[in-house]
Amino acid sequence: MHHAHSGLLNPEYYVPGLPVDYVATRYGIAPDEIAKLGSAENPYGASPLARQAVADALDRLHLYPSWTAEPLREKIAETYGYEPANVICGAGETEIISLIIRAFCEPGGKILMPGPCFPLYHLFAEAEGRVPVLAHQATDWATMALDVDAYIEAIDDDTRIVFITNPHSPSGTWMTETDVRRVIEAAPQALVVLDEAYVHYSETPGYVHLAGEYEHVAVLRTFSKVFGLAGLRIGFGVAPPMVIDALLAIKTTWNMGQLQIAGAVAALDDHDHLDRTIKTIVESRSYVQGRFEELDRFRMVPDSRSNFFLIEILDADTDSNRIFDGLLERGVIVKDGSVSFRGLGKSFLRSDLNFTQHMDHLVDALADIP
């Protein structure tokens, strides 16, 4: 019997948000009466321009795509002020994260990340025999923001990769450019990976320009959120050509299909879809804040700049497992913080922001749980 390497002996898997049909079947609730607030998807669906481009690309299904996804590299470069040599495309940002871990950290090497954080950072690290270091001491547990001084202190001489997520997941908290630069400049020996998956909801252009200013910075973005293309699997990274060249050498040769390339190129021009989505999420954020003031057992952790936020359970007699189940029974899907985020503990849930009727459903369901 051949065993996988030690990092894979008892593998841990990512826990995605539950699908609507599962909850509908299990609890006998009509699908259109379920508020799906556990996957950070776009409430308006896919970019209409992307849908059309995907349909038009069906005639090319028998043809191999460009192995570098060149039309998309060119479009991204043009959009963000780079050269195609600065861009790598992948099947979601998640693929690029796995490539970076393999290319820039040797087996046994250390990868620093905030604790709690997006689980795939540590799941991929462990699956590849690398050592994730979750800096729980750098979380300000009152605000759920990153304490930049404490995070910088956690950087060692042998840290190979440093992750910054901005806005952060699961909290949605935001780091200033000054603070991001402080972390970058404190880790010259590492690759600093700035994950901007949710950056559009911050209502800023983000810090993609930093990849052009430092030799050791990669900035990651996704098409799964604001562009509404989670089901197509498209992400990209912007970094110095030396970083990109290494990633191109280890990625699966044809990792992007014709439909992904076509859909993403078109989505980058869909400003109407983008603006409408951002406006809805930002309005929802202030709306739900007002509604949470009605609740005494739960608190909306403030200052999220993302399309999700943390709910803190203030009632010592219950926990996130019970509240998660209570919400499911009432047709609301969220993320149970203790299951979805290592080290978050049992007093938090993460909920998406979405149309106001779904936010009302969430708050009313929380109020209804005994």
N, C-alpha and C positions, 0 to 999 in steps of 0.2 A: 504493500500500500504506500503510494507516494504522497507525502504531505506537502501542502503549500508551505511557504515560509512562515515563520512564527507570527508575523503580523496578521496572518489570515487564519489562524487556528480557530479562533472564536470570533468570526467577523461580526461587526456591528453595522447595521444598515441605516441609511437615511430614512427618516419617517416623514413622507410627504403628507400634505393636508388630505383629509378624506374626500373621496369623490361624492358628488350629489347622489348618484344612483345607489350607492352602497347605503347611505343614510336613509334614502327614500324607502328602499326595500326593507331594511332592518327595523325602522320605526313606523312604517306605514304612513309616511308623510308625502304629500304630492310634491314632485320635484320643484315645481315653480313656487312652492311655499318654503323652500329651504334657503337660508342665507349662507352662502359659501364664503367664509371669511378666514380661510386657513391656508390659502395658496398665493396670495398677493397678485391675483390675475387682474386683467383689465376689464372693468365692468362693461365697457362698450364693445368688447370683442376685439377682433383683429383689425389692423389698419386696412381700410377698404382698398387703398392703392396696392398694398401688398397682396391682398386676395386676388385682385385682377392680374397682377404680374405672375402670380403662381399659376393661375389658369392659363395664361399665355405661354408659360414655360412647359406645359405638358407635352408639347410636340418635341421637346428635347430630352425626354426621359431615357431614350436609348443611347444618348451620348454621354461619355465621361465628362464631368465638369472640369474646370481648371483646378489643378490639385492645390493651388494656393488660394482658390476662390478669388481670382484676380479682379473680376469686375467689382466685387464687393470691397476688396482691399482698396481699389482706386477710389470708389465712392466714399469710403470712410476717410481716406487720406484727404480727399478734397473737402469733405464736410468739416473736418477738425483741424485742418492746416498742417498736415504731415505729408510724407512721401509714402507710397505703398510699402516700401521696405521697412517702415515703422509699424506695420499692422499685421496681426495674425487673426484669422477667423476660426471659430470652432463651433461644435455642436452644443451651443449654450456656453455661457461663461464657465460653467462647471468643467467642461472639457479642458479649457485653457488653464484652469486652476490645477488640474491633474498633470498637465504637461509641465507647468512651471515647477511643481513639486519634484517631478522626476528629473528635470533638466538642471535645476539650480540648488538641489540639496542631495548630497550623497546618502546612501543607506546609513542609518544611525545618526544622521545630522539633525540639528535642532531647527524647528520652525516655530516662530513666535506668533501668537494670535491673542486677541482679547478673550477673556472668559466672562460670560458666555459669548458665543459667536456663531456664525453660519457653520453648521455641523460638518459640511463637506471638507473644510480646511483640515480638521483633525481626522476625519474618517479616511480621506485619501492619504494623509500622511502615514497613518498607521497601516493602511492596506499596502503601502509601498515600503514599509519597514523604516520609515523616518520617525522622528520623535517630536510630536506636537507639544508645545509648551503653552498652556492656557494661563494667561496672566490675570487670574481672578482678582488679585490684589490691586489691579489697575482700574477696576470698576468702582465708580462712586455709587454705592447701592441705594442712596437716597434719590439720585437723579437718573441712574442707569447710564450716565455718560462716562466716557473714558477719561481717567485721570492721566494726563499726558506725561507728567513727571514720573509717575509710578510706572507707566508703560516704558518710558525711555530707560528707567532703571533696570527693567527686566531684559533689556537687550544685552546679550553677552558677546564676547569676541568670537565665539564659535556659532553664533546664530546665523543661519544661512538665508532664511527668508523671514520677512516681517510683514504680516498682514495688517492693513488698515481698511476698515469697511466704513464708507461714508456716503449717505447716512448709515449708521450702524444697524445691524440686525442682531438681536430682536427688538432693540429699543427705539430705533429711528432717530437717535441723537446725532447731532451734527458737529463736525470739527472744523474750526476755522482753518484757512489756508496757512496761517502762521504756525498753528499747532501741527498740521500735517508736515510742513517743512521741517519743523523741529525733530519729528520722528525720523524723517528721511535723512537729515544731517547727522543724527545720532547713530546711524547704522550704515556707514560707508562700506563695510565689508559684506553686507547682505544685499539681496534683492528685495526692495520694498515694493509690495504689491498693494496698490490702492484700488479697492473694489468699489466701483461706483454703480452697482446694479440699480439702485433706486434714486440716482442723483436728480432725475428730472423733477421729482416731487419736492425737492428742496427749493425749487424756483430759482436756482442759480445755474450757470453754465458748467459748474463743477470745475475740477482741477486737472483736466486732461492735458493741459499745457505743461504740467510738471514732468511728463515723460520726455519732453524735449529739452528740459533744463538740467536733468541729472542723468548720469550714466547708469544708475542702478535703480531706476524706477520703471515699473510697468503699471499702466492704468487699464482696468477692465470695465467693460460695459456689456449690457445684454439687450436683446430684442424681446425678451419674455415679458417685460412689465409694461412700460408705457406704450410700446408699439403693438402690444397684444399678440405676440407671436410665440408664446410659450410652447405651443404644440408643434412648431416648426424646428425648434432647437437651434438658435443662433446667438453667438456671443462674439466679442472681439477684444483684443488687447492691443494697446499702443505702447511701444517701448523703443529704446535705441536698437538699430539694426542688428547689433551683436546679440542682443537678447532674442530678437525675433528669429534670427538664423538658427539658433540652437533649438528653438521650439519647432521650427519647420522640419528640422532633421529628425525629431522623434515623434511628431504627430502621425497618425494614420494617414497614408498618402492622400486618399480622397475622402476627407472627413466632412466635406460640405457638399450636399447634393445640389442639383440644378434648381430645385424649388426653393431651397434655403437661400441660395445666392440671389435669385430673382426677387424673392419676397423682401429680403432685407434691403436691397438696393432701392426698391420702390418705397419701402417704409420710411427711409431717411428723408424723403421729400414730403411725407404726409403730415404737414404742419397742422392742418385742421384737426386731425385725429389726436395728435399730441396735445395741442392746446386745450381741446375739449376735455380730454382725460385729466390733465393736470388741474384744470379749473374745478372739475367735479370733486377730485380727491381733496384739494385744499379747502373747498367749501365744506365738505363732509367732516374734515378734521375739526374745524371750529364748531360745527353743528353738534358733533358727538361729545365734544368737551362740555358744552352746555348741558346735554342730557345726562352726562355722568355726575353732574352736581346733584342730581336727584337721588343718587345711590349712596347709602352709608356703609355698605359692606365691601364696596369696590372703589378703586381709584384709577382713573386714567393717568398713566405716567406721562407727565407733560412734555412738551417741546419736541415731539416727533416731527421730523422733516421728511418722513417717508409715506408710503401708502399703507402703513400698518402702525400699530402702537401696542404698548404693553398695558395689560390690566393687572393691577396689583390687588390681591385678595386681602382685605383688612380684617376679616373675620377669622379669629384664631381657631374656631371650631370646625373649619372646613379646609379643603385643599384643592389644588388645581385639577386633580383627577376627578374629584366629585363634581366640581363646577363644569369641567369639560363634558362629562357624561350628562349632567343636567341640561346643558345647552343643546347637546345632540338630541336629546329626547324632545326638546322644544324647537327642533328644526334649525339650529344654528351650529355651523362648523367653525371652530377656531383651532388654534394650536395649543396643546397642553405644554406649558413651558418646561415641566419636569421631564417630559418624554422627548421633546423636540430640541432642547438646548442643554448641553452638558454643563452642570454646575449652576443652573438657574434656580433650582429648588422648587418647592411645591406651592409657592404663593403667587405665581404669575401665569397668565395666559397671553398669547399674542393674537390680536385680531386685525384683520384687514380693514381699511377704509373703503367704502363702496357707496352705492346710492343711499340716500337718507332713509328709504323704507327698510333697507337691510340693517342700518344702524339702529333704527327704532326697534326692530325685531330683536337685535342683540341686547339692548338696554332693557327692554320689556321682559325678555327671557331671564336676564340676570336678576331683575327685581322679583320675578316669579319663583325663582329657585328657593325652596324652604331652607 
